[in-house]
C-alpha cells in the first residue's frame, strides 16, 4: 500500500507532552522487502506532533529505509503509513546543486515561484544569511549542512526527517549543528525524527529514543532529562548504559586487584 497523507497537522508552539496531542505519524504493519528479504518487518510506530524522536540501531537494521518511507521516497511497501502532507528531509550529504547559488538551492522543489526573500529568511534562521549568494563549493561542511536545513525549513514542515545530518562533520561543528537543530525545533514546534548512530546525540536532543532491531522497534524509552542537557547531567549515564545494552554494546566488567 502506498504512503497515505494526513491533513496538515496543527502543532503547539512548545514541545508536546499531553496525551491529547495529535499524532504526526502513524505506521501500522509496515513491511519493506528487498529481493524477498524483509528489511522492515511488521513495524508499528506513532510519533506525536511536536515531539523530537531519535532512532538508533545497528547498520543495516532498516533505519534509513524507514525514513525514506516516511519521506515518501519509497512506496514499495506493505502496511499503512500516515504522514503529514508538509514534511521535509535532510540527509547526511547536503546534496546541493553546484551550479545554483545557495539561495536557489534552498528553493529547489518548492511549488509556484517563490522569491529570493523566502530563501533568505530561512537562511537567516540557520545563521547563513550572509552566504545566500555564494556557490555551494565555497561553503564549509557545516555551512553546507545548514543550507540543507534551510531547504527543509522553507517547506514549513509538520514533520522534519533527519538522516544522520551531522555524521560527516568534525566534532566542534557537530556540536554547533546539534545546538542549532535543538533551537530550530523548539522555535518551530514540528515533529522531528532523527536517525543517528550516536547514543549521546540522541539523549542530548530527543524527547524519546527508539531502538530498531530485526526490522521492528525493539525498544522505546522516554528521555526525561531537564534541558539544556549535558553528557554529565544526572541520569544521563544510566540512560546511555541502557541504550547501549539495547544496541548490544556491553562494557566489560573491571577486574579486581
C-alpha positions as CSV (number, residue, x, y, z in Angstrom):
1,X,0.0,0.0,0.0
2,X,1.4,3.4,-0.9
3,X,2.0,6.1,1.7
4,X,-1.1,7.9,2.8
5,X,-1.3,11.5,3.9
6,X,-2.8,13.3,6.9
7,X,-4.3,16.7,6.6
8,X,-1.9,19.4,7.8
9,X,-1.0,18.8,11.4
10,X,-1.6,21.7,13.8
11,X,1.3,21.8,16.3
12,X,1.8,23.7,19.6
13,X,4.5,26.3,19.9
14,X,6.1,24.3,22.7
15,X,7.2,20.6,22.7
16,X,4.2,18.3,23.2
17,X,3.7,16.4,26.4
18,X,0.0,15.8,26.7
19,X,-1.7,12.5,25.7
20,X,-4.3,14.7,23.8
21,X,-1.7,15.9,21.3
22,X,-2.5,14.5,17.8
23,X,-0.3,12.0,16.0
24,X,2.0,13.4,13.4
25,X,2.9,9.9,12.1
26,X,1.1,6.6,12.4
27,X,2.6,3.4,10.9
28,X,0.9,0.0,11.2
29,X,2.2,-3.3,10.0
30,X,4.9,-1.7,7.7
31,X,6.9,-4.2,5.7
32,X,9.6,-3.4,3.1
33,X,11.5,-6.2,1.4
34,X,14.4,-6.2,-1.0
35,X,14.8,-9.3,-3.2
36,X,12.4,-11.2,-0.9
37,X,14.3,-10.3,2.3
38,X,12.3,-8.0,4.7
39,X,14.4,-5.1,6.0
40,X,11.4,-3.7,7.8
41,X,9.0,-6.4,9.1
42,X,5.6,-5.6,10.5
43,X,6.7,-2.3,12.1
44,X,4.3,-0.2,14.1
45,X,5.2,3.4,15.1
46,X,3.4,6.5,16.3
47,X,5.1,9.9,16.5
48,X,3.2,12.8,18.2
49,X,3.0,16.3,16.9
50,X,5.8,18.5,18.3
51,X,7.8,15.5,19.6
52,X,11.5,15.1,19.0
53,X,12.3,11.4,18.5
54,X,15.7,9.8,17.8
55,X,16.0,6.4,16.1
56,X,19.0,4.3,16.9
57,X,20.1,0.9,15.5
58,X,23.0,-1.1,14.0
59,X,23.9,-0.5,10.4
60,X,21.5,-2.4,8.1
61,X,18.7,-2.6,10.6
62,X,16.3,-0.5,8.4
63,X,16.6,3.0,10.0
64,X,17.2,4.8,6.7
65,X,14.7,2.7,4.8
66,X,12.1,3.7,7.4
67,X,13.0,7.4,7.0
68,X,12.7,7.1,3.2
69,X,9.3,5.5,3.5
70,X,8.1,8.4,5.8
71,X,9.5,10.9,3.4
72,X,7.5,9.4,0.5
73,X,10.7,8.4,-1.3
74,X,10.0,4.6,-1.1
75,X,6.4,3.4,-1.8
76,X,7.1,-0.3,-2.5
77,X,5.7,-1.2,0.9
78,X,3.0,-3.3,2.6
79,X,1.1,-1.8,5.5
80,X,-0.3,1.6,6.4
81,X,1.8,4.8,6.7
82,X,0.1,8.1,7.6
83,X,2.3,11.2,7.5
84,X,1.7,14.9,7.2
85,X,1.4,16.5,3.8
86,X,4.0,19.1,4.8
87,X,7.2,17.2,5.6
88,X,10.9,17.6,4.7
89,X,14.1,15.6,4.9
90,X,17.7,16.5,5.4
91,X,20.4,13.8,4.6
92,X,24.0,13.4,5.8
93,X,25.1,14.7,2.4
94,X,23.7,18.2,1.9
95,X,23.0,17.4,-1.8
96,X,23.4,21.0,-3.0
97,X,23.4,21.6,-6.8
98,X,26.8,23.1,-7.5
99,X,25.6,25.1,-10.5
100,X,23.0,27.0,-8.4
101,X,23.7,29.6,-5.8
102,X,22.8,28.8,-2.2
103,X,19.5,30.7,-2.1
104,X,18.4,28.9,-5.3
105,X,19.3,25.5,-3.7
106,X,17.0,26.4,-0.8
107,X,14.1,26.9,-3.1
108,X,14.6,23.7,-5.1
109,X,11.4,21.8,-5.4
110,X,9.1,24.4,-3.9
111,X,5.8,24.8,-5.8
112,X,5.0,28.0,-7.5
113,X,7.5,30.8,-8.0
114,X,8.9,31.6,-4.5
115,X,11.1,34.7,-4.4
116,X,14.6,35.0,-3.1
117,X,13.5,36.7,0.2
118,X,11.7,33.4,1.1
119,X,15.1,31.5,0.9
120,X,17.0,34.3,2.6
121,X,14.6,34.2,5.6
122,X,15.3,30.5,6.0
123,X,19.0,31.0,5.6
124,X,18.9,33.8,8.3
125,X,17.2,31.4,10.6
126,X,20.1,28.9,10.4
127,X,22.7,31.6,10.6
128,X,23.7,31.6,6.9
129,X,22.0,34.7,5.5
130,X,25.4,36.3,4.7
131,X,26.1,33.3,2.3
132,X,22.9,33.3,0.3
133,X,24.6,34.4,-2.9
134,X,27.6,32.0,-2.6
135,X,28.3,29.0,-4.7
136,X,27.9,25.7,-2.8
137,X,31.6,24.7,-3.5
138,X,32.7,27.7,-1.4
139,X,30.8,26.5,1.7
140,X,32.4,24.7,4.6
141,X,30.9,21.3,5.6
142,X,28.9,23.0,8.5
143,X,27.7,25.7,6.2
144,X,26.5,23.3,3.6
145,X,24.6,21.3,6.2
146,X,22.9,24.5,7.4
147,X,21.9,25.3,3.8
148,X,20.4,21.8,3.7
149,X,18.4,22.5,6.9
150,X,17.2,25.8,5.4
151,X,16.0,24.0,2.3
152,X,14.0,21.7,4.7
153,X,12.7,24.5,6.9
154,X,11.5,26.7,4.0
155,X,8.8,24.0,3.4
156,X,7.3,24.8,6.8
157,X,7.2,21.1,7.7
158,X,4.9,19.5,10.3
159,X,7.4,16.6,10.2
160,X,11.2,17.1,9.8
161,X,13.2,13.9,9.0
162,X,16.9,14.0,9.6
163,X,19.0,11.1,8.3
164,X,22.4,11.3,10.2
165,X,22.8,15.0,9.2
166,X,25.8,15.5,11.4
167,X,27.7,12.3,10.6
168,X,30.3,13.9,8.2
169,X,31.0,17.0,10.4
170,X,34.0,17.4,12.7
171,X,33.4,17.3,16.4
172,X,33.1,21.0,17.1
173,X,31.0,21.7,14.1
174,X,28.8,18.8,15.0
175,X,28.1,20.3,18.5
176,X,27.1,23.6,16.9
177,X,24.8,21.8,14.4
178,X,23.2,19.9,17.2
179,X,22.5,23.1,19.2
180,X,21.1,24.7,16.0
181,X,18.7,21.8,15.4
182,X,17.5,21.9,19.1
183,X,16.8,25.7,18.8
184,X,15.0,25.3,15.5
185,X,12.8,22.5,16.8
186,X,11.9,24.5,20.0
187,X,11.1,27.5,17.8
188,X,9.2,25.7,15.1
189,X,7.4,23.1,17.2
190,X,7.3,20.4,14.4
191,X,7.7,16.7,15.0
192,X,11.3,15.6,14.3
193,X,12.6,12.1,13.6
194,X,16.4,11.9,13.8
195,X,18.2,8.8,12.6
196,X,21.6,8.5,14.2
197,X,24.3,6.1,15.4
198,X,25.3,8.4,18.2
199,X,23.7,7.5,21.6
200,X,24.9,10.7,23.2
201,X,23.4,12.8,20.4
202,X,20.1,11.0,20.8
203,X,20.0,11.7,24.5
204,X,21.1,15.3,24.1
205,X,18.3,16.2,21.6
206,X,15.4,13.9,21.9
207,X,12.2,13.5,24.0
208,X,12.1,9.9,23.1
209,X,14.6,7.3,21.8
210,X,13.7,4.3,19.8
211,X,16.0,1.3,19.1
212,X,15.3,-0.6,15.9
213,X,16.3,-4.2,15.6
214,X,15.3,-7.0,13.2
215,X,13.2,-4.7,11.2
216,X,11.0,-3.5,14.1
217,X,11.0,-1.1,17.0
218,X,12.6,-3.2,19.8
219,X,12.9,-0.5,22.5
220,X,11.0,2.7,23.2
221,X,12.3,5.0,26.0
222,X,11.3,8.5,27.1
223,X,14.1,10.9,27.8
224,X,13.0,12.7,31.0
225,X,16.1,14.9,31.4
226,X,15.9,18.6,32.0
227,X,17.0,20.9,29.1
228,X,19.6,22.1,28.3
229,X,21.4,18.8,28.6
230,X,25.0,17.8,29.0
231,X,26.7,14.4,28.9
232,X,27.3,14.7,32.7
233,X,23.7,15.5,33.6
234,X,22.1,13.5,36.3
235,X,20.5,10.4,34.9
236,X,22.3,10.7,31.5
237,X,24.8,7.9,32.2
238,X,22.1,5.5,33.3
239,X,20.1,6.1,30.1
240,X,23.2,5.8,28.0
241,X,24.1,2.5,29.5
242,X,20.6,1.1,29.0
243,X,20.5,2.2,25.3
244,X,24.0,0.8,24.7
245,X,22.7,-2.5,26.1
246,X,19.8,-2.5,23.8
247,X,22.2,-2.0,20.9
248,X,24.2,-5.0,22.0
249,X,27.2,-3.0,23.4
250,X,28.3,-4.3,26.8
251,X,31.0,-2.7,28.8
252,X,33.5,-5.3,30.1
253,X,33.5,-5.6,33.9
254,X,36.5,-4.2,35.6
255,X,38.7,-6.9,37.2
256,X,39.6,-6.6,40.8
257,X,43.1,-6.4,42.0
